[in-house]
C-alpha cells in the first residue's frame, strides 16, 4: 500500500442558479434581498455579490447544442435537479428574465465564496431567485 505524504487537496464545488429582475447590478441584488445600502453587513453582501457576479454564466452557455431545450440543459447540469427547479427556471424565462448558472469552489480566495460553497439555500422573492440547494 502506498501512502501519499505530500500536499493533498480535497476541493469541491457547489452549483447555483440565479435570476435578478432587471439588470444584474448590486442595487437589484440588494432589492431582491430586501436590504438597504446602510445595512451593517453591507461590505460582506457586496463581496457575496462580486463572487456571484464573477462565477455566473448565462444558462444558455451550458447548452450542448442550439436545439437542446432548457429542461435538458438543467438535467445535464444537475442529476437529478431539485424538485421544482426546472419549472421555476421555465417560469423565469417565460417572464423574460435572464437566468444564470455557475459554481462556487472550496479553493476560494475569500471567505464569502467559501460560505456560498458550503451553505444550502433558496431565496425566492419577486426580484430575486437564487438556488444553491444541493445542485451538485
Secondary structure as UniProt FT lines:
FT   STRAND          13..20
FT   HELIX           26..33
FT   TURN            37..38
FT   TURN            40..41
FT   HELIX           42..55
FT   STRAND          56..58
FT   HELIX           59..62
FT   TURN            66..67
FT   HELIX           70..77
FT   TURN            83..84
FT   HELIX           85..94
FT   TURN            95..96
FT   STRAND          100..105
FT   TURN            106..107
FT   HELIX           111..118
FT   STRAND          121..124
FT   STRAND          128..132
//
